[in-house]
């Protein structure tokens, strides 16, 4: 249990996939944090002061240090405590997981954004970017054909770091996603969406304002 006087502060936005994965890792590590739910069109000045890039999630540690990259928050939390062994895959290594996550955070997210939000990008062809994203999904489906999860028979860091983005892709056109021949990926995503970690991470909170009573995001 985290000492209430030394509890980290997490600026978060419920529907952001980066913030989702940070929240799940904090839950899995057993670290309670003070949650400050952000509305992106009305970002609090305290968050911007802590992290001028002004994107969620932002974790402020009791010593005042700031972690403002979601994967770094995940790894920090699990390095503090990892009772679920998310950093210790049955097959492969932590470096292998980080390499797969980098493919998600780089190429897959690039194509996902230009498929789902193509009007934001000049000359983006959504059909082309969807096709390129599907190539990456096909490779994930192949991994999941030989293991229940990405690195063995139980979920680990890579599963929880990647799944929020696959969810985002699926939600862009659920009928089309369900019609794809990626049966292993679809099963894996469904397992994720019904997991304790995802459901606990997706509880709704009101927007935080300076002066509000602390809202504690509890691991248990």
Secondary structure by P-SEA (a helix, b strand, c coil): cccccbbbbbbcccccaaaaaaaaaaaaaccccbbbbbccccccaaaaaacccccccbbbcccccccccaaaaaaaaaaacccccccccccccaaaaaaaaaaaacaaaaaaaaaacccccccccaaaaaaaaaaaaaaaaaaaaaccccccccccaaaaacaaaaaaaaaccaaaaaaccaaaaaaaaaaaaacaaaaaaacccccccccccccccccc
